[in-house]
């Protein structure tokens, strides 16, 4: 039985087709990623794929995630890959969805109601679900939610300091995101450290080509995370501003911008692309900064400063950490960013090994120096594995 897993990010669409094995493992039938989807970058939009031992890269016009889904399904169909079930990453489940849910007409209607909660994520995932329902009629489909991982976050971290009745009436609180990644990375990191997952203190940095966040993890659960009611809060991201004074938002509205215009500005035209005016891709920004582009240099500094801010806050919150962990595309591949973030942090027990750090750009690795009292790790995430396990569990019920 083949299960298609779709991991819809803000600027990418990862996919994998897996077959369950008798020992509880999984066989990879196909895997790949649609890159640079609906985003401003100097790089071309392509679909990388590996099927049956063969690999390829297909250029494609992917101005929407709907178009990316059609490209991916066409590639799978052309190679004769059968699909028996589908699992979708869905970023924001709101108060309604706190566990994996089979997608039927009722669930589809309720998923539609969550679209405003994550305006550059949920609509994309919803459009991909619609494509799959259209092209794979009769195939069981499930939504797996990023917000579920943070559901047990302590109230002090979860609640906003606004009138309680207002917060309850409008479900205004911190939900947290990248939960599928954090679920996998926390378990994998504990395994690499040789400790039970409920006995490790971790600061995990999920740094993606679209969205990024940090999570403070202890006692087997999320203690706090940088994203909040929506995926806009927190770190500087590719096109998202991250933290911004609410009064600045009100100033823009008073100046004549509509709420929707401000939402588009902060979600799609800010972050790296907003500050640099050049690219939303951190690697391109770093390269341009090295070539003397002052706007890109500033964007890089702002990005790293915000990340250091959260790492420092969570180090204090946890009372120290067993490991500082970098994951997802930027977290794994950008040795330059890890070097910049850890520079000058020796007094906090974080000492990077420059050689090990520069070599760690593809998989799991320890990159701290022998004098570091906190482990510094690069861990490759596997959100698709978490979604696959969730779908397999649902199918077994």
C-alpha positions as CSV (number, residue, x, y, z in Angstrom):
1,X,0.0,0.0,0.0
2,X,1.5,3.3,-1.1
3,X,0.9,6.5,1.0
4,X,1.6,9.9,-0.6
5,X,2.8,12.4,1.9
6,X,2.6,16.1,1.0
7,X,4.5,18.7,3.0
8,X,3.3,22.0,1.8
9,X,5.5,24.9,3.0
10,X,5.1,28.6,2.2
11,X,7.6,28.4,-0.7
12,X,7.9,24.7,-1.4
13,X,6.0,21.4,-1.7
14,X,7.9,18.4,-0.4
15,X,6.5,15.0,-1.3
16,X,7.2,11.3,-0.7
17,X,5.5,8.0,-1.5
18,X,6.1,5.3,1.1
19,X,5.1,1.7,1.5
20,X,4.8,0.2,5.0
21,X,7.0,-2.8,5.8
22,X,6.1,-5.7,8.1
23,X,8.8,-4.7,10.7
24,X,7.2,-1.3,11.1
25,X,9.6,0.5,8.8
26,X,8.9,2.1,5.5
27,X,10.1,1.7,1.9
28,X,10.7,4.9,-0.1
29,X,8.9,4.5,-3.4
30,X,9.4,8.1,-4.5
31,X,10.6,11.4,-3.0
32,X,11.2,14.9,-4.1
33,X,10.5,18.6,-3.6
34,X,9.0,21.4,-5.7
35,X,11.2,24.4,-5.0
36,X,10.8,28.2,-5.2
37,X,7.0,27.9,-5.4
38,X,5.1,31.3,-5.4
39,X,8.2,33.2,-4.1
40,X,10.6,35.9,-5.0
41,X,14.0,34.5,-5.6
42,X,16.8,34.6,-8.2
43,X,16.6,30.8,-8.6
44,X,14.3,28.9,-11.0
45,X,11.2,26.9,-10.0
46,X,11.9,23.2,-10.3
47,X,10.7,19.8,-9.1
48,X,13.5,17.5,-7.9
49,X,12.4,13.8,-7.8
50,X,13.8,10.4,-7.2
51,X,11.7,7.4,-8.3
52,X,12.8,3.8,-8.5
53,X,16.4,4.6,-8.3
54,X,16.2,7.3,-11.0
55,X,16.5,11.0,-10.2
56,X,15.6,14.0,-12.2
57,X,14.9,17.7,-12.1
58,X,12.0,19.2,-14.0
59,X,11.7,23.0,-14.5
60,X,8.1,24.2,-14.1
61,X,6.1,27.3,-13.8
62,X,4.8,27.2,-10.3
63,X,3.2,30.5,-9.3
64,X,0.9,28.7,-6.9
65,X,1.0,25.6,-4.8
66,X,-2.0,24.3,-6.7
67,X,0.2,24.3,-9.8
68,X,3.0,22.6,-7.9
69,X,0.6,19.8,-6.8
70,X,-0.4,19.2,-10.4
71,X,3.2,19.0,-11.5
72,X,4.1,16.5,-8.7
73,X,1.0,14.3,-9.4
74,X,1.8,14.3,-13.1
75,X,5.4,13.1,-12.4
76,X,4.2,10.3,-10.2
77,X,1.6,9.3,-12.7
78,X,4.1,9.3,-15.6
79,X,6.3,6.9,-13.6
80,X,3.4,4.6,-12.8
81,X,3.4,5.2,-9.0
82,X,0.0,4.1,-7.5
83,X,-1.4,6.1,-4.6
84,X,-3.6,4.4,-2.0
85,X,-3.7,7.1,0.7
86,X,-2.6,10.7,1.2
87,X,-1.4,12.6,4.2
88,X,-1.2,16.4,4.2
89,X,0.7,18.7,6.4
90,X,-1.7,21.4,7.6
91,X,-0.1,24.2,9.5
92,X,-2.9,25.8,11.6
93,X,-5.7,23.6,13.0
94,X,-7.0,26.4,15.4
95,X,-9.1,25.2,18.3
96,X,-11.0,22.7,16.1
97,X,-8.2,20.4,15.0
98,X,-5.9,19.0,17.7
99,X,-5.2,15.6,16.1
100,X,-4.9,13.9,12.8
101,X,-8.2,14.0,10.9
102,X,-9.6,12.2,7.9
103,X,-10.8,14.6,5.2
104,X,-14.4,14.3,4.4
105,X,-17.0,16.9,3.4
106,X,-17.5,18.0,7.0
107,X,-13.8,18.2,7.8
108,X,-13.2,20.1,4.5
109,X,-15.7,22.7,5.4
110,X,-14.1,23.2,8.8
111,X,-10.6,23.3,7.2
112,X,-11.9,26.1,5.0
113,X,-12.8,28.1,8.1
114,X,-9.2,28.0,9.3
115,X,-7.8,29.6,6.2
116,X,-7.5,33.1,7.7
117,X,-5.5,31.8,10.7
118,X,-2.4,31.1,8.5
119,X,-2.9,33.2,5.3
120,X,0.2,32.1,3.5
121,X,0.0,28.5,4.6
122,X,-3.5,27.1,5.1
123,X,-4.8,28.3,1.8
124,X,-1.9,26.7,0.0
125,X,-2.4,23.4,1.8
126,X,-6.2,23.6,1.2
127,X,-5.7,24.1,-2.5
128,X,-3.4,21.1,-2.7
129,X,-6.0,19.0,-0.8
130,X,-8.5,20.1,-3.5
131,X,-6.2,19.0,-6.3
132,X,-5.6,15.6,-4.7
133,X,-9.4,15.1,-4.1
134,X,-9.9,15.9,-7.8
135,X,-7.1,13.8,-9.2
136,X,-7.3,10.9,-6.7
137,X,-11.0,10.3,-6.2
138,X,-11.9,7.7,-3.6
139,X,-8.4,7.7,-2.1
140,X,-8.4,8.2,1.7
141,X,-6.8,11.6,2.7
142,X,-5.8,12.9,6.1
143,X,-4.7,16.2,7.5
144,X,-1.9,16.3,10.1
145,X,-1.5,19.5,12.1
146,X,1.6,21.5,13.0
147,X,-0.1,23.1,15.9
148,X,-0.8,19.8,17.7
149,X,2.7,19.5,19.0
150,X,2.4,22.8,21.0
151,X,-1.1,22.0,22.4
152,X,0.4,21.2,25.9
153,X,2.5,24.4,26.1
154,X,2.3,26.0,29.6
155,X,-0.4,28.7,30.0
156,X,2.2,31.3,30.8
157,X,3.8,30.8,27.4
158,X,0.5,30.3,25.6
159,X,-1.6,33.2,26.7
160,X,-1.5,36.8,25.4
161,X,-1.8,39.6,28.0
162,X,-5.1,40.9,26.7
163,X,-8.6,40.7,28.3
164,X,-9.4,37.1,28.9
165,X,-12.9,37.2,27.5
166,X,-11.7,38.8,24.3
167,X,-9.0,36.1,24.0
168,X,-11.6,33.3,24.5
169,X,-14.2,34.8,22.1
170,X,-11.7,35.1,19.3
171,X,-9.3,32.2,20.1
172,X,-6.4,34.6,20.5
173,X,-3.5,32.8,21.9
174,X,-0.1,31.3,20.9
175,X,-0.6,28.1,18.9
176,X,3.0,27.5,17.7
177,X,4.0,25.9,14.4
178,X,6.6,23.5,12.8
179,X,5.3,20.9,15.2
180,X,5.8,18.0,12.9
181,X,9.5,19.0,12.5
182,X,9.9,19.5,16.2
183,X,8.3,16.1,17.0
184,X,10.8,14.3,14.8
185,X,13.8,16.4,15.7
186,X,13.3,16.2,19.5
187,X,13.0,12.4,19.3
188,X,16.0,12.1,16.9
189,X,18.2,14.4,19.0
190,X,17.4,12.5,22.2
191,X,18.4,9.3,20.4
192,X,21.7,10.9,19.3
193,X,22.3,12.1,22.8
194,X,21.5,8.7,24.2
195,X,18.8,10.0,26.6
196,X,15.0,9.6,26.9
197,X,13.2,12.3,25.1
198,X,11.5,13.4,28.3
199,X,14.9,14.0,29.9
200,X,16.5,16.4,27.4
201,X,16.4,20.2,27.3
202,X,16.6,21.4,23.7
203,X,16.6,24.7,21.8
204,X,15.5,23.7,18.3
205,X,15.9,26.1,15.4
206,X,13.7,25.2,12.5
207,X,15.1,27.5,9.8
208,X,13.4,27.0,6.5
209,X,13.5,28.7,3.1
210,X,10.0,30.0,3.8
211,X,9.2,30.0,7.5
212,X,11.5,29.7,10.6
213,X,10.9,29.4,14.3
214,X,12.6,28.4,17.5
215,X,11.3,26.0,20.2
216,X,12.2,25.6,23.8
217,X,11.7,21.9,24.7
218,X,11.9,20.1,28.0
219,X,10.0,17.4,30.0
220,X,8.9,15.9,26.7
221,X,6.9,18.9,25.5
222,X,7.1,22.3,24.0
223,X,7.7,24.9,26.7
224,X,7.6,27.9,24.4
225,X,8.0,28.8,20.7
226,X,8.7,31.9,18.7
227,X,5.6,31.7,16.4
228,X,2.3,32.6,17.9
229,X,-1.4,33.0,16.9
230,X,-0.1,32.8,13.3
231,X,3.2,31.9,11.6
232,X,4.0,35.6,11.3
233,X,5.3,36.1,14.8
234,X,8.9,35.5,15.8
235,X,12.0,35.3,13.6
236,X,12.8,37.2,10.5
237,X,11.9,34.9,7.6
238,X,12.1,34.9,3.9
239,X,9.1,37.2,3.3
240,X,7.7,37.6,6.8
241,X,8.6,40.3,9.2
242,X,8.5,38.3,12.4
243,X,8.1,40.3,15.6
244,X,6.8,43.8,15.0
245,X,5.2,46.3,17.5
246,X,1.5,46.1,17.2
247,X,1.4,49.9,17.2
248,X,3.4,49.9,14.0
249,X,0.6,47.8,12.4
250,X,-2.0,50.3,13.7
251,X,0.1,53.2,12.3
252,X,-0.1,51.7,8.8
253,X,-3.9,51.2,9.1
254,X,-4.3,54.8,10.3
255,X,-2.2,55.9,7.3
256,X,-4.7,54.4,4.9
257,X,-3.6,50.8,4.4
258,X,-6.4,48.2,4.7
259,X,-5.9,45.3,7.1
260,X,-5.6,42.9,4.1
261,X,-2.9,45.2,2.6
262,X,-1.0,45.2,5.8
263,X,-1.3,41.4,6.0
264,X,0.1,41.0,2.5
265,X,2.9,43.5,3.4
266,X,4.0,41.7,6.6
267,X,3.6,38.1,5.2
268,X,4.7,38.4,1.7
269,X,6.8,41.5,1.2
270,X,8.8,41.8,4.4
271,X,11.6,39.7,6.0
272,X,14.7,39.2,3.9
273,X,13.1,40.4,0.7
274,X,11.8,43.5,2.4
275,X,15.1,44.5,4.0
276,X,17.4,43.4,1.1
277,X,15.2,44.3,-1.8
278,X,17.1,41.6,-3.6
279,X,16.0,38.1,-2.6
280,X,14.0,36.1,-0.1
281,X,16.7,33.3,-0.2
282,X,19.2,33.6,2.7
283,X,22.0,31.9,0.7
284,X,21.6,34.5,-2.0
285,X,21.5,37.3,0.5
286,X,24.7,36.1,2.2
287,X,26.5,35.8,-1.1
288,X,25.3,39.3,-2.2
289,X,26.4,40.7,1.2
290,X,29.9,39.2,0.7
291,X,30.0,41.0,-2.7
292,X,29.3,44.4,-1.1
293,X,25.6,44.7,-1.2
294,X,24.9,46.8,1.9
295,X,21.1,46.1,1.9
296,X,21.8,42.4,1.9
297,X,24.4,42.8,4.6
298,X,21.8,44.5,6.8
299,X,19.2,41.9,6.0
300,X,21.6,39.2,7.1
301,X,22.5,41.0,10.3
302,X,18.8,41.6,11.2
303,X,18.0,37.9,10.5
304,X,20.9,36.6,12.7
305,X,20.2,39.2,15.5
306,X,16.6,38.0,15.9
307,X,17.7,34.4,16.0
308,X,20.3,35.0,18.6
309,X,17.7,36.9,20.6
310,X,15.4,33.9,20.8
311,X,18.2,31.4,21.5
312,X,19.4,33.5,24.4
313,X,15.9,33.9,25.8
314,X,15.2,30.2,25.7
315,X,18.6,29.3,27.1
316,X,17.6,31.3,30.1
317,X,14.0,30.0,30.2
318,X,15.2,26.4,30.3
319,X,18.0,27.1,32.7
320,X,20.5,25.7,30.2
321,X,20.2,23.2,27.5
322,X,21.6,19.8,26.6
323,X,21.8,20.9,22.9
324,X,21.3,23.7,20.5
325,X,19.9,22.1,17.4
326,X,19.7,23.5,13.8
327,X,17.3,21.9,11.4
328,X,15.5,22.3,8.0
329,X,17.1,23.6,4.8
330,X,18.8,26.7,6.1
331,X,19.6,25.2,9.5
332,X,21.3,22.2,7.9
333,X,23.0,23.8,4.9
334,X,24.1,27.3,6.1
335,X,27.3,26.8,8.1
336,X,27.8,30.6,7.7
337,X,24.7,31.3,9.7
338,X,25.5,28.8,12.5
339,X,29.0,30.4,12.7
340,X,27.5,33.9,12.9
341,X,24.9,32.9,15.5
342,X,27.3,31.2,17.8
343,X,30.1,33.8,17.5
344,X,30.8,35.3,21.0
345,X,28.6,32.9,22.8
346,X,31.5,31.1,24.6
347,X,30.4,32.6,27.9
348,X,27.1,30.8,27.5
349,X,28.8,27.5,27.0
350,X,28.3,27.4,23.2
351,X,31.6,26.9,21.4
352,X,31.5,25.9,17.7
353,X,34.1,23.8,16.0
354,X,34.7,25.7,12.8
355,X,35.9,22.7,10.8
356,X,33.1,20.4,11.9
357,X,30.6,23.1,11.3
358,X,31.7,23.7,7.7
359,X,31.6,20.0,6.9
360,X,28.1,19.5,8.3
361,X,25.8,20.6,5.5
362,X,23.8,17.5,4.7
363,X,22.9,15.3,7.6
364,X,23.0,14.7,11.4
365,X,26.2,15.9,13.0
366,X,27.7,17.3,16.2
367,X,29.5,20.6,15.5
368,X,30.6,21.9,18.9
369,X,34.2,22.2,20.1
370,X,35.5,20.0,22.9
371,X,35.3,23.0,25.3
372,X,31.6,23.6,24.7
373,X,29.4,22.7,27.7
374,X,26.3,22.6,25.4
375,X,26.1,20.3,22.4
376,X,25.6,22.0,19.1
377,X,23.9,19.8,16.6
378,X,22.7,19.7,13.0
379,X,19.8,17.3,12.6
380,X,18.0,16.7,9.4
381,X,14.3,16.9,9.9
382,X,11.8,14.3,8.5
383,X,8.3,15.8,8.7
384,X,7.1,13.3,6.1
385,X,8.0,10.5,8.5
386,X,5.8,11.9,11.2
387,X,2.9,12.4,8.7
388,X,3.4,8.8,7.4
389,X,3.3,7.4,10.9
390,X,0.1,9.4,11.7
391,X,-1.6,8.2,8.5
392,X,-0.6,4.6,9.2
393,X,-1.9,4.8,12.7
394,X,-5.3,6.2,11.4
395,X,-5.5,3.4,8.8
396,X,-5.0,0.8,11.5
397,X,-7.8,2.0,13.6
